[in-house]
Amino acid sequence: MAKKEKKYLPPSGAGLVRYFEEETKGPKLSPEQVIIMTVILAVFCIALRFSYT
């Protein structure tokens, strides 16, 4: 019985940057903080809209 030739694939992460290890500047916000700020902004915009009509 003949032996099959093994084919090797390159590593799956070759050439990719791991962004979670990169240090970034700017504020560090959790998803909860973003949602809370969005709700506050929406309420503020609605209040302004009804205050001028």
CHARMM-style PDB file with segment names, atoms N, HN, CA, C and O in Angstrom:
ATOM      1  N   MET     1       0.844  -1.171   0.000  1.00  0.00      PROA
ATOM      2  CA  MET     1       0.000   0.000   0.000  1.00  0.00      PROA
ATOM      3  C   MET     1       0.896   1.243   0.000  1.00  0.00      PROA
ATOM      4  O   MET     1       1.850   1.318   0.774  1.00  0.00      PROA
ATOM      5  N   ALA     2       0.591   2.218  -0.866  1.00  0.00      PROA
ATOM      6  HN  ALA     2      -0.184   2.157  -1.495  1.00  0.00      PROA
ATOM      7  CA  ALA     2       1.404   3.423  -1.001  1.00  0.00      PROA
ATOM      8  C   ALA     2       1.088   4.411   0.119  1.00  0.00      PROA
ATOM      9  O   ALA     2      -0.055   4.530   0.561  1.00  0.00      PROA
ATOM     10  N   LYS     3       2.118   5.111   0.562  1.00  0.00      PROA
ATOM     11  HN  LYS     3       3.047   5.015   0.203  1.00  0.00      PROA
ATOM     12  CA  LYS     3       1.925   6.132   1.592  1.00  0.00      PROA
ATOM     13  C   LYS     3       1.408   7.406   0.938  1.00  0.00      PROA
ATOM     14  O   LYS     3       1.838   7.781  -0.153  1.00  0.00      PROA
ATOM     15  N   LYS     4       0.479   8.064   1.621  1.00  0.00      PROA
ATOM     16  HN  LYS     4       0.129   7.760   2.508  1.00  0.00      PROA
ATOM     17  CA  LYS     4      -0.042   9.338   1.115  1.00  0.00      PROA
ATOM     18  C   LYS     4       0.895  10.459   1.521  1.00  0.00      PROA
ATOM     19  O   LYS     4       1.465  10.457   2.612  1.00  0.00      PROA
ATOM     20  N   GLU     5       1.039  11.411   0.621  1.00  0.00      PROA
ATOM     21  HN  GLU     5       0.576  11.413  -0.266  1.00  0.00      PROA
ATOM     22  CA  GLU     5       1.880  12.570   0.923  1.00  0.00      PROA
ATOM     23  C   GLU     5       1.125  13.515   1.850  1.00  0.00      PROA
ATOM     24  O   GLU     5      -0.031  13.847   1.587  1.00  0.00      PROA
ATOM     25  N   LYS     6       1.758  13.942   2.912  1.00  0.00      PROA
ATOM     26  HN  LYS     6       2.697  13.672   3.125  1.00  0.00      PROA
ATOM     27  CA  LYS     6       1.123  14.886   3.829  1.00  0.00      PROA
ATOM     28  C   LYS     6       1.294  16.293   3.290  1.00  0.00      PROA
ATOM     29  O   LYS     6       2.373  16.678   2.838  1.00  0.00      PROA
ATOM     30  N   LYS     7       0.215  17.050   3.344  1.00  0.00      PROA
ATOM     31  HN  LYS     7      -0.661  16.738   3.711  1.00  0.00      PROA
ATOM     32  CA  LYS     7       0.260  18.444   2.916  1.00  0.00      PROA
ATOM     33  C   LYS     7       0.130  19.305   4.164  1.00  0.00      PROA
ATOM     34  O   LYS     7      -0.794  19.135   4.959  1.00  0.00      PROA
ATOM     35  N   TYR     8       1.055  20.216   4.320  1.00  0.00      PROA
ATOM     36  HN  TYR     8       1.806  20.354   3.675  1.00  0.00      PROA
ATOM     37  CA  TYR     8       1.058  21.091   5.488  1.00  0.00      PROA
ATOM     38  C   TYR     8       0.491  22.450   5.111  1.00  0.00      PROA
ATOM     39  O   TYR     8       0.867  23.037   4.097  1.00  0.00      PROA
ATOM     40  N   LEU     9      -0.407  22.933   5.935  1.00  0.00      PROA
ATOM     41  HN  LEU     9      -0.712  22.456   6.759  1.00  0.00      PROA
ATOM     42  CA  LEU     9      -1.000  24.248   5.726  1.00  0.00      PROA
ATOM     43  C   LEU     9      -0.269  25.267   6.587  1.00  0.00      PROA
ATOM     44  O   LEU     9       0.266  24.925   7.642  1.00  0.00      PROA
ATOM     45  N   PRO    10      -0.246  26.516   6.138  1.00  0.00      PROA
ATOM     46  CA  PRO    10       0.389  27.552   6.961  1.00  0.00      PROA
ATOM     47  C   PRO    10      -0.430  27.788   8.234  1.00  0.00      PROA
ATOM     48  O   PRO    10      -1.621  27.477   8.272  1.00  0.00      PROA
ATOM     49  N   PRO    11       0.194  28.328   9.257  1.00  0.00      PROA
ATOM     50  CA  PRO    11      -0.557  28.634  10.488  1.00  0.00      PROA
ATOM     51  C   PRO    11      -1.709  29.593  10.196  1.00  0.00      PROA
ATOM     52  O   PRO    11      -1.583  30.473   9.345  1.00  0.00      PROA
ATOM     53  N   SER    12      -2.806  29.430  10.884  1.00  0.00      PROA
ATOM     54  HN  SER    12      -2.908  28.715  11.576  1.00  0.00      PROA
ATOM     55  CA  SER    12      -3.994  30.230  10.597  1.00  0.00      PROA
ATOM     56  C   SER    12      -3.827  31.702  10.947  1.00  0.00      PROA
ATOM     57  O   SER    12      -4.511  32.540  10.360  1.00  0.00      PROA
ATOM     58  N   GLY    13      -2.959  32.045  11.865  1.00  0.00      PROA
ATOM     59  HN  GLY    13      -2.403  31.364  12.342  1.00  0.00      PROA
ATOM     60  CA  GLY    13      -2.794  33.436  12.276  1.00  0.00      PROA
ATOM     61  C   GLY    13      -1.616  34.121  11.620  1.00  0.00      PROA
ATOM     62  O   GLY    13      -1.189  35.180  12.081  1.00  0.00      PROA
ATOM     63  N   ALA    14      -1.084  33.555  10.570  1.00  0.00      PROA
ATOM     64  HN  ALA    14      -1.430  32.695  10.195  1.00  0.00      PROA
ATOM     65  CA  ALA    14       0.112  34.114   9.938  1.00  0.00      PROA
ATOM     66  C   ALA    14      -0.183  35.483   9.338  1.00  0.00      PROA
ATOM     67  O   ALA    14      -1.078  35.620   8.504  1.00  0.00      PROA
ATOM     68  N   GLY    15       0.554  36.476   9.753  1.00  0.00      PROA
ATOM     69  HN  GLY    15       1.281  36.366  10.430  1.00  0.00      PROA
ATOM     70  CA  GLY    15       0.419  37.812   9.183  1.00  0.00      PROA
ATOM     71  C   GLY    15      -0.717  38.637   9.752  1.00  0.00      PROA
ATOM     72  O   GLY    15      -0.915  39.772   9.318  1.00  0.00      PROA
ATOM     73  N   LEU    16      -1.462  38.118  10.693  1.00  0.00      PROA
ATOM     74  HN  LEU    16      -1.301  37.196  11.045  1.00  0.00      PROA
ATOM     75  CA  LEU    16      -2.577  38.869  11.255  1.00  0.00      PROA
ATOM     76  C   LEU    16      -2.128  39.605  12.508  1.00  0.00      PROA
ATOM     77  O   LEU    16      -1.297  39.118  13.275  1.00  0.00      PROA
ATOM     78  N   VAL    17      -2.694  40.785  12.695  1.00  0.00      PROA
ATOM     79  HN  VAL    17      -3.369  41.180  12.072  1.00  0.00      PROA
ATOM     80  CA  VAL    17      -2.371  41.586  13.872  1.00  0.00      PROA
ATOM     81  C   VAL    17      -3.394  41.263  14.954  1.00  0.00      PROA
ATOM     82  O   VAL    17      -4.591  41.187  14.681  1.00  0.00      PROA
ATOM     83  N   ARG    18      -2.930  41.079  16.152  1.00  0.00      PROA
ATOM     84  HN  ARG    18      -1.957  41.141  16.374  1.00  0.00      PROA
ATOM     85  CA  ARG    18      -3.844  40.872  17.271  1.00  0.00      PROA
ATOM     86  C   ARG    18      -4.168  42.235  17.868  1.00  0.00      PROA
ATOM     87  O   ARG    18      -3.358  42.813  18.592  1.00  0.00      PROA
ATOM     88  N   TYR    19      -5.349  42.738  17.562  1.00  0.00      PROA
ATOM     89  HN  TYR    19      -6.007  42.268  16.974  1.00  0.00      PROA
ATOM     90  CA  TYR    19      -5.710  44.088  17.976  1.00  0.00      PROA
ATOM     91  C   TYR    19      -5.970  44.187  19.468  1.00  0.00      PROA
ATOM     92  O   TYR    19      -5.799  45.261  20.047  1.00  0.00      PROA
ATOM     93  N   PHE    20      -6.377  43.102  20.105  1.00  0.00      PROA
ATOM     94  HN  PHE    20      -6.516  42.230  19.635  1.00  0.00      PROA
ATOM     95  CA  PHE    20      -6.658  43.188  21.536  1.00  0.00      PROA
ATOM     96  C   PHE    20      -5.386  43.347  22.349  1.00  0.00      PROA
ATOM     97  O   PHE    20      -5.448  43.676  23.533  1.00  0.00      PROA
ATOM     98  N   GLU    21      -4.244  43.121  21.738  1.00  0.00      PROA
ATOM     99  HN  GLU    21      -4.194  42.853  20.776  1.00  0.00      PROA
ATOM    100  CA  GLU    21      -2.982  43.319  22.440  1.00  0.00      PROA
ATOM    101  C   GLU    21      -2.394  44.703  22.175  1.00  0.00      PROA
ATOM    102  O   GLU    21      -1.457  45.120  22.856  1.00  0.00      PROA
ATOM    103  N   GLU    22      -2.936  45.409  21.195  1.00  0.00      PROA
ATOM    104  HN  GLU    22      -3.697  45.070  20.642  1.00  0.00      PROA
ATOM    105  CA  GLU    22      -2.441  46.737  20.861  1.00  0.00      PROA
ATOM    106  C   GLU    22      -2.948  47.740  21.894  1.00  0.00      PROA
ATOM    107  O   GLU    22      -4.121  47.712  22.267  1.00  0.00      PROA
ATOM    108  N   GLU    23      -2.077  48.611  22.349  1.00  0.00      PROA
ATOM    109  HN  GLU    23      -1.124  48.634  22.046  1.00  0.00      PROA
ATOM    110  CA  GLU    23      -2.466  49.657  23.296  1.00  0.00      PROA
ATOM    111  C   GLU    23      -3.002  50.832  22.499  1.00  0.00      PROA
ATOM    112  O   GLU    23      -2.333  51.321  21.589  1.00  0.00      PROA
ATOM    113  N   THR    24      -4.194  51.288  22.830  1.00  0.00      PROA
ATOM    114  HN  THR    24      -4.737  50.891  23.570  1.00  0.00      PROA
ATOM    115  CA  THR    24      -4.799  52.405  22.118  1.00  0.00      PROA
ATOM    116  C   THR    24      -4.975  53.579  23.068  1.00  0.00      PROA
ATOM    117  O   THR    24      -5.090  53.410  24.282  1.00  0.00      PROA
ATOM    118  N   LYS    25      -4.994  54.764  22.488  1.00  0.00      PROA
ATOM    119  HN  LYS    25      -4.900  54.901  21.502  1.00  0.00      PROA
ATOM    120  CA  LYS    25      -5.234  55.975  23.265  1.00  0.00      PROA
ATOM    121  C   LYS    25      -6.722  56.273  23.236  1.00  0.00      PROA
ATOM    122  O   LYS    25      -7.449  55.816  22.354  1.00  0.00      PROA
ATOM    123  N   GLY    26      -7.156  57.041  24.209  1.00  0.00      PROA
ATOM    124  HN  GLY    26      -6.565  57.412  24.926  1.00  0.00      PROA
ATOM    125  CA  GLY    26      -8.549  57.427  24.263  1.00  0.00      PROA
ATOM    126  C   GLY    26      -9.257  56.780  25.437  1.00  0.00      PROA
ATOM    127  O   GLY    26      -8.685  55.968  26.164  1.00  0.00      PROA
ATOM    128  N   PRO    27     -10.526  57.164  25.607  1.00  0.00      PROA
ATOM    129  CA  PRO    27     -11.276  56.642  26.756  1.00  0.00      PROA
ATOM    130  C   PRO    27     -11.595  55.159  26.587  1.00  0.00      PROA
ATOM    131  O   PRO    27     -11.857  54.686  25.481  1.00  0.00      PROA
ATOM    132  N   LYS    28     -11.567  54.450  27.683  1.00  0.00      PROA
ATOM    133  HN  LYS    28     -11.353  54.834  28.582  1.00  0.00      PROA
ATOM    134  CA  LYS    28     -11.934  53.035  27.692  1.00  0.00      PROA
ATOM    135  C   LYS    28     -13.374  52.955  28.185  1.00  0.00      PROA
ATOM    136  O   LYS    28     -13.642  53.195  29.362  1.00  0.00      PROA
ATOM    137  N   LEU    29     -14.297  52.622  27.299  1.00  0.00      PROA
ATOM    138  HN  LEU    29     -14.080  52.427  26.342  1.00  0.00      PROA
ATOM    139  CA  LEU    29     -15.709  52.569  27.640  1.00  0.00      PROA
ATOM    140  C   LEU    29     -16.223  51.144  27.528  1.00  0.00      PROA
ATOM    141  O   LEU    29     -15.889  50.414  26.596  1.00  0.00      PROA
ATOM    142  N   SER    30     -17.032  50.772  28.488  1.00  0.00      PROA
ATOM    143  HN  SER    30     -17.303  51.365  29.246  1.00  0.00      PROA
ATOM    144  CA  SER    30     -17.670  49.458  28.425  1.00  0.00      PROA
ATOM    145  C   SER    30     -18.926  49.575  27.559  1.00  0.00      PROA
ATOM    146  O   SER    30     -19.422  50.682  27.353  1.00  0.00      PROA
ATOM    147  N   PRO    31     -19.442  48.472  27.056  1.00  0.00      PROA
ATOM    148  CA  PRO    31     -20.674  48.528  26.257  1.00  0.00      PROA
ATOM    149  C   PRO    31     -21.847  49.123  27.032  1.00  0.00      PROA
ATOM    150  O   PRO    31     -22.689  49.809  26.453  1.00  0.00      PROA
ATOM    151  N   GLU    32     -21.904  48.866  28.330  1.00  0.00      PROA
ATOM    152  HN  GLU    32     -21.220  48.309  28.800  1.00  0.00      PROA
ATOM    153  CA  GLU    32     -22.989  49.421  29.139  1.00  0.00      PROA
ATOM    154  C   GLU    32     -22.921  50.940  29.178  1.00  0.00      PROA
ATOM    155  O   GLU    32     -23.953  51.609  29.112  1.00  0.00      PROA
ATOM    156  N   GLN    33     -21.719  51.488  29.285  1.00  0.00      PROA
ATOM    157  HN  GLN    33     -20.881  50.945  29.338  1.00  0.00      PROA
ATOM    158  CA  GLN    33     -21.563  52.942  29.308  1.00  0.00      PROA
ATOM    159  C   GLN    33     -21.995  53.555  27.981  1.00  0.00      PROA
ATOM    160  O   GLN    33     -22.607  54.623  27.968  1.00  0.00      PROA
ATOM    161  N   VAL    34     -21.694  52.910  26.884  1.00  0.00      PROA
ATOM    162  HN  VAL    34     -21.198  52.042  26.894  1.00  0.00      PROA
ATOM    163  CA  VAL    34     -22.083  53.423  25.567  1.00  0.00      PROA
ATOM    164  C   VAL    34     -23.602  53.428  25.433  1.00  0.00      PROA
ATOM    165  O   VAL    34     -24.172  54.391  24.920  1.00  0.00      PROA
ATOM    166  N   ILE    35     -24.259  52.372  25.883  1.00  0.00      PROA
ATOM    167  HN  ILE    35     -23.796  51.590  26.300  1.00  0.00      PROA
ATOM    168  CA  ILE    35     -25.723  52.303  25.801  1.00  0.00      PROA
ATOM    169  C   ILE    35     -26.359  53.364  26.682  1.00  0.00      PROA
ATOM    170  O   ILE    35     -27.317  54.015  26.267  1.00  0.00      PROA
ATOM    171  N   ILE    36     -25.846  53.550  27.887  1.00  0.00      PROA
ATOM    172  HN  ILE    36     -25.068  53.021  28.225  1.00  0.00      PROA
ATOM    173  CA  ILE    36     -26.394  54.566  28.797  1.00  0.00      PROA
ATOM    174  C   ILE    36     -26.242  55.959  28.197  1.00  0.00      PROA
ATOM    175  O   ILE    36     -27.178  56.756  28.241  1.00  0.00      PROA
ATOM    176  N   MET    37     -25.072  56.259  27.637  1.00  0.00      PROA
ATOM    177  HN  MET    37     -24.311  55.611  27.601  1.00  0.00      PROA
ATOM    178  CA  MET    37     -24.866  57.581  27.028  1.00  0.00      PROA
ATOM    179  C   MET    37     -25.776  57.776  25.822  1.00  0.00      PROA
ATOM    180  O   MET    37     -26.250  58.888  25.589  1.00  0.00      PROA
ATOM    181  N   THR    38     -26.032  56.724  25.052  1.00  0.00      PROA
ATOM    182  HN  THR    38     -25.648  55.820  25.241  1.00  0.00      PROA
ATOM    183  CA  THR    38     -26.924  56.819  23.900  1.00  0.00      PROA
ATOM    184  C   THR    38     -28.347  57.114  24.341  1.00  0.00      PROA
ATOM    185  O   THR    38     -29.027  57.942  23.735  1.00  0.00      PROA
ATOM    186  N   VAL    39     -28.802  56.443  25.391  1.00  0.00      PROA
ATOM    187  HN  VAL    39     -28.250  55.770  25.884  1.00  0.00      PROA
ATOM    188  CA  VAL    39     -30.155  56.680  25.904  1.00  0.00      PROA
ATOM    189  C   VAL    39     -30.274  58.102  26.434  1.00  0.00      PROA
ATOM    190  O   VAL    39     -31.276  58.770  26.179  1.00  0.00      PROA
ATOM    191  N   ILE    40     -29.282  58.571  27.156  1.00  0.00      PROA
ATOM    192  HN  ILE    40     -28.468  58.028  27.363  1.00  0.00      PROA
ATOM    193  CA  ILE    40     -29.305  59.941  27.683  1.00  0.00      PROA
ATOM    194  C   ILE    40     -29.348  60.953  26.544  1.00  0.00      PROA
ATOM    195  O   ILE    40     -30.098  61.926  26.609  1.00  0.00      PROA
ATOM    196  N   LEU    41     -28.556  60.736  25.508  1.00  0.00      PROA
ATOM    197  HN  LEU    41     -27.946  59.945  25.455  1.00  0.00      PROA
ATOM    198  CA  LEU    41     -28.554  61.643  24.358  1.00  0.00      PROA
ATOM    199  C   LEU    41     -29.905  61.634  23.650  1.00  0.00      PROA
ATOM    200  O   LEU    41     -30.391  62.687  23.235  1.00  0.00      PROA
ATOM    201  N   ALA    42     -30.515  60.462  23.508  1.00  0.00      PROA
ATOM    202  HN  ALA    42     -30.120  59.607  23.845  1.00  0.00      PROA
ATOM    203  CA  ALA    42     -31.819  60.369  22.854  1.00  0.00      PROA
ATOM    204  C   ALA    42     -32.882  61.111  23.657  1.00  0.00      PROA
ATOM    205  O   ALA    42     -33.691  61.842  23.086  1.00  0.00      PROA
ATOM    206  N   VAL    43     -32.887  60.931  24.975  1.00  0.00      PROA
ATOM    207  HN  VAL    43     -32.230  60.338  25.440  1.00  0.00      PROA
ATOM    208  CA  VAL    43     -33.856  61.628  25.829  1.00  0.00      PROA
ATOM    209  C   VAL    43     -33.637  63.132  25.755  1.00  0.00      PROA
ATOM    210  O   VAL    43     -34.601  63.896  25.705  1.00  0.00      PROA
ATOM    211  N   PHE    44     -32.387  63.561  25.746  1.00  0.00      PROA
ATOM    212  HN  PHE    44     -31.605  62.940  25.787  1.00  0.00      PROA
ATOM    213  CA  PHE    44     -32.072  64.985  25.643  1.00  0.00      PROA
ATOM    214  C   PHE    44     -32.579  65.557  24.317  1.00  0.00      PROA
ATOM    215  O   PHE    44     -33.154  66.645  24.293  1.00  0.00      PROA
ATOM    216  N   CYS    45     -32.369  64.838  23.226  1.00  0.00      PROA
ATOM    217  HN  CYS    45     -31.902  63.955  23.246  1.00  0.00      PROA
ATOM    218  CA  CYS    45     -32.828  65.312  21.910  1.00  0.00      PROA
ATOM    219  C   CYS    45     -34.353  65.383  21.847  1.00  0.00      PROA
ATOM    220  O   CYS    45     -34.908  66.331  21.292  1.00  0.00      PROA
ATOM    221  N   ILE    46     -35.025  64.391  22.409  1.00  0.00      PROA
ATOM    222  HN  ILE    46     -34.574  63.620  22.860  1.00  0.00      PROA
ATOM    223  CA  ILE    46     -36.492  64.398  22.424  1.00  0.00      PROA
ATOM    224  C   ILE    46     -37.001  65.551  23.281  1.00  0.00      PROA
ATOM    225  O   ILE    46     -37.967  66.216  22.907  1.00  0.00      PROA
ATOM    226  N   ALA    47     -36.367  65.797  24.424  1.00  0.00      PROA
ATOM    227  HN  ALA    47     -35.583  65.256  24.728  1.00  0.00      PROA
ATOM    228  CA  ALA    47     -36.778  66.908  25.291  1.00  0.00      PROA
ATOM    229  C   ALA    47     -36.588  68.241  24.581  1.00  0.00      PROA
ATOM    230  O   ALA    47     -37.445  69.120  24.682  1.00  0.00      PROA
ATOM    231  N   LEU    48     -35.487  68.404  23.870  1.00  0.00      PROA
ATOM    232  HN  LEU    48     -34.791  67.691  23.788  1.00  0.00      PROA
ATOM    233  CA  LEU    48     -35.272  69.649  23.127  1.00  0.00      PROA
ATOM    234  C   LEU    48     -36.301  69.823  22.019  1.00  0.00      PROA
ATOM    235  O   LEU    48     -36.775  70.934  21.780  1.00  0.00      PROA
ATOM    236  N   ARG    49     -36.644  68.749  21.353  1.00  0.00      PROA
ATOM    237  HN  ARG    49     -36.259  67.847  21.547  1.00  0.00      PROA
ATOM    238  CA  ARG    49     -37.608  68.834  20.256  1.00  0.00      PROA
ATOM    239  C   ARG    49     -38.978  69.283  20.768  1.00  0.00      PROA
ATOM    240  O   ARG    49     -39.636  70.115  20.144  1.00  0.00      PROA
ATOM    241  N   PHE    50     -39.402  68.727  21.911  1.00  0.00      PROA
ATOM    242  HN  PHE    50     -38.867  68.051  22.418  1.00  0.00      PROA
ATOM    243  CA  PHE    50     -40.714  69.090  22.441  1.00  0.00      PROA
ATOM    244  C   PHE    50     -40.702  70.437  23.157  1.00  0.00      PROA
ATOM    245  O   PHE    50     -41.761  71.036  23.342  1.00  0.00      PROA
ATOM    246  N   SER    51     -39.543  70.922  23.561  1.00  0.00      PROA
ATOM    247  HN  SER    51     -38.683  70.435  23.411  1.00  0.00      PROA
ATOM    248  CA  SER    51     -39.500  72.206  24.251  1.00  0.00      PROA
ATOM    249  C   SER    51     -39.623  73.381  23.282  1.00  0.00      PROA
ATOM    250  O   SER    51     -39.979  74.484  23.697  1.00  0.00      PROA
ATOM    251  N   TYR    52     -39.335  73.164  22.007  1.00  0.00      PROA
ATOM    252  HN  TYR    52     -39.045  72.269  21.670  1.00  0.00      PROA
ATOM    253  CA  TYR    52     -39.408  74.249  21.026  1.00  0.00      PROA
ATOM    254  C   TYR    52     -40.657  74.191  20.166  1.00  0.00      PROA
ATOM    255  O   TYR    52     -40.759  74.954  19.206  1.00  0.00      PROA
ATOM    256  N   THR    53     -41.619  73.313  20.468  1.00  0.00      PROA
ATOM    257  HN  THR    53     -41.536  72.693  21.249  1.00  0.00      PROA
ATOM    258  CA  THR    53     -42.841  73.263  19.657  1.00  0.00      PROA
ATOM    259  C   THR    53     -44.013  73.850  20.376  1.00  0.00      PROA
ATOM    260  OT1 THR    53     -45.116  73.884  19.832  1.00  0.00      PROA
TER     261      THR     53
END
